[in-house]
Amino acid sequence: MPYLPILMIVVFAVFYYRAAEMEKESGLLWCGLSILISITTLFFLRWGWLGTVLGQAGLFVGITLLRMTRKP
């Protein structure tokens, strides 16, 4: 059983959930996107740690750009 990748998925999911709470956004959406990216990069694409971290960074940049365009 791959405990370390699962721990990494949980850590990223908690980070995005807490960030969404701070921004008063949907925590489940951000958390769900993080879990989806982690599972895709780790288990389906087999990109490993680097791919997962880069995927999470991409999610962070995407959320940031979206929030920048929505705020006046």
BAFI-3210 file (N, C-alpha, C; in Angstrom, 3 decimals, decimal comma, padded with zeros to 6 digits):
// residues 72
n [1|2|3|4|5|6|7|8|9|10|11|12|13|14|15|16|17|18|19|20|21|22|23|24|25|26|27|28|29|30|31|32|33|34|35|36|37|38|39|40|41|42|43|44|45|46|47|48|49|50|51|52|53|54|55|56|57|58|59|60|61|62|63|64|65|66|67|68|69|70|71|72]
n.u [000,848|000,660|001,630|002,953|002,471|-000,315|-000,435|000,732|-001,225|-003,318|-002,183|-001,843|-004,558|-005,714|-004,337|-005,337|-008,051|-008,089|-007,041|-009,093|-011,122|-010,085|-010,246|-012,900|-014,268|-015,451|-014,529|-014,650|-014,570|-011,982|-010,417|-011,243|-010,334|-007,601|-007,186|-007,954|-005,977|-003,694|-004,168|-004,340|-001,747|-000,060|-000,990|-002,185|-000,769|001,771|003,835|005,143|006,669|007,622|005,979|003,513|003,875|004,387|001,928|000,223|001,269|000,614|-002,166|-002,439|-001,459|-003,359|-005,746|-005,048|-004,773|-007,391|-008,783|-007,662|-008,679|-011,367|-011,711|-012,382]
n.v [-001,193|002,162|004,334|006,809|008,387|008,672|010,113|012,468|013,306|013,859|015,937|018,016|018,330|019,206|021,614|023,104|023,133|024,607|027,012|027,789|028,208|030,442|032,295|032,479|030,786|027,892|025,187|022,475|022,285|023,268|021,491|019,069|019,390|019,411|016,803|015,328|016,093|015,136|012,330|011,722|012,419|010,846|008,098|007,409|008,672|008,229|010,036|010,618|012,185|014,741|015,420|015,540|017,643|019,729|019,728|020,518|023,044|024,208|024,189|025,997|028,354|028,598|028,992|031,378|033,137|033,074|034,178|036,705|037,802|037,916|039,689|043,160]
n.w [000,000|-000,918|001,192|001,570|-000,856|-000,529|001,838|000,913|-000,908|000,870|002,397|000,478|-000,212|002,196|002,475|000,247|000,907|003,287|002,304|000,589|002,451|003,752|001,703|001,415|-000,354|-002,193|-000,447|-000,946|-003,717|-004,427|-002,948|-004,081|-006,728|-006,245|-005,226|-007,471|-009,346|-008,019|-007,848|-010,557|-011,531|-009,926|-009,917|-012,425|-014,585|-013,721|-012,950|-010,647|-007,756|-008,563|-010,756|-009,464|-007,629|-009,437|-010,777|-008,690|-008,217|-010,627|-010,385|-008,270|-009,470|-011,500|-010,011|-008,769|-010,983|-011,961|-009,782|-009,788|-012,133|-011,588|-009,458|-008,835]
ca.u [000,000|001,511|001,215|003,530|001,685|-001,625|-000,189|000,961|-002,536|-004,070|-001,564|-002,230|-005,997|-005,960|-003,834|-006,281|-009,313|-007,890|-006,882|-010,426|-011,839|-009,565|-010,716|-014,366|-014,665|-015,860|-013,416|-014,773|-014,142|-010,526|-009,907|-011,520|-009,404|-006,284|-007,184|-008,005|-004,654|-002,754|-004,432|-003,998|-000,304|000,631|-001,398|-002,510|000,317|003,018|004,837|005,862|006,614|007,813|004,766|002,443|004,160|004,172|000,484|-000,348|001,692|-000,228|-003,496|-002,314|-001,349|-004,662|-006,689|-004,618|-005,134|-008,854|-009,205|-007,222|-009,555|-012,704|-011,748|-012,300]
ca.v [000,000|003,356|005,268|008,136|009,169|009,000|011,205|013,660|013,717|014,434|017,221|019,009|018,556|020,039|022,946|023,801|023,336|025,735|028,220|028,171|028,777|031,791|033,139|032,387|030,076|026,512|024,342|021,163|022,396|023,359|020,222|018,054|019,585|018,983|015,343|014,847|016,280|014,224|010,949|011,604|012,440|009,768|006,723|007,154|009,095|007,738|011,085|010,654|013,352|015,991|015,695|015,925|018,992|020,666|019,801|021,331|024,422|024,677|024,470|027,226|029,457|028,725|029,610|032,768|033,910|033,185|035,129|038,043|038,323|038,127|040,831|044,466]
ca.w [000,000|-001,019|002,239|001,387|-001,825|000,036|002,777|000,110|-001,416|001,994|002,767|-000,527|-000,126|003,373|002,159|-000,622|001,619|004,204|001,495|000,121|003,585|003,983|000,609|001,447|-001,563|-001,977|-000,055|-001,572|-005,112|-004,471|-002,421|-005,082|-007,840|-005,779|-005,169|-008,849|-009,936|-007,362|-008,259|-011,975|-011,761|-009,214|-010,193|-013,823|-015,464|-013,111|-013,018|-009,378|-006,869|-009,286|-011,516|-008,542|-007,123|-010,541|-010,989|-007,619|-008,475|-011,731|-009,829|-007,492|-010,426|-012,152|-009,071|-008,587|-012,174|-011,987|-008,765|-010,197|-013,191|-011,049|-008,527|-009,504]
c.u [000,882|001,089|001,739|002,796|000,299|-001,494|000,018|-000,358|-003,331|-003,506|-001,939|-003,721|-006,344|-005,487|-004,833|-007,627|-009,199|-007,725|-008,231|-011,251|-011,386|-010,057|-012,242|-014,913|-015,076|-014,639|-013,458|-014,327|-012,615|-009,888|-010,097|-010,605|-007,996|-006,168|-007,176|-006,640|-003,655|-002,943|-004,044|-002,489|000,410|000,297|-001,675|-001,357|001,684|004,152|005,621|005,705|006,690|006,580|003,612|002,655|003,951|002,685|-000,204|000,038|000,881|-001,642|-003,479|-002,251|-002,684|-005,701|-006,342|-005,016|-006,645|-009,347|-008,786|-008,154|-010,963|-012,796|-011,626|-011,014]
c.v [001,242|004,429|006,680|008,950|009,551|010,134|012,519|014,192|014,418|015,805|018,311|019,326|019,452|021,466|023,731|024,036|024,537|027,053|028,707|028,764|030,206|032,769|033,183|031,834|028,661|025,640|022,989|021,188|022,410|022,061|019,108|018,165|019,130|017,465|014,755|014,963|015,304|012,785|010,740|011,526|011,274|008,381|006,434|007,500|008,624|008,763|011,214|011,968|014,662|016,372|016,144|017,339|020,033|020,815|020,656|022,795|025,024|025,004|025,777|028,444|029,682|029,389|031,081|033,629|034,095|034,210|036,555|038,639|038,596|039,330|042,134|045,198]
c.w [000,000|-000,005|002,029|000,313|-001,297|001,043|002,030|-000,459|-000,324|002,370|001,768|-000,448|001,060|003,122|001,315|000,050|002,553|003,434|000,985|001,250|003,851|002,921|000,524|000,126|-001,198|-001,685|-000,727|-003,038|-005,209|-004,008|-003,446|-006,284|-007,463|-005,740|-006,576|-009,537|-009,334|-007,816|-009,721|-012,185|-011,086|-009,751|-011,667|-014,760|-014,980|-013,227|-011,719|-008,638|-007,637|-010,100|-010,639|-008,019|-008,219|-010,872|-009,938|-007,777|-009,615|-011,274|-009,057|-008,408|-011,131|-011,268|-008,872|-009,779|-012,280|-010,978|-009,118|-011,244|-012,646|-010,138|-009,285|-009,214]
res [m|p|y|l|p|i|l|m|i|v|v|f|a|v|f|y|y|r|a|a|e|m|e|k|e|s|g|l|l|w|c|g|l|s|i|l|i|s|i|t|t|l|f|f|l|r|w|g|w|l|g|t|v|l|g|q|a|g|l|f|v|g|i|t|l|l|r|m|t|r|k|p]
***
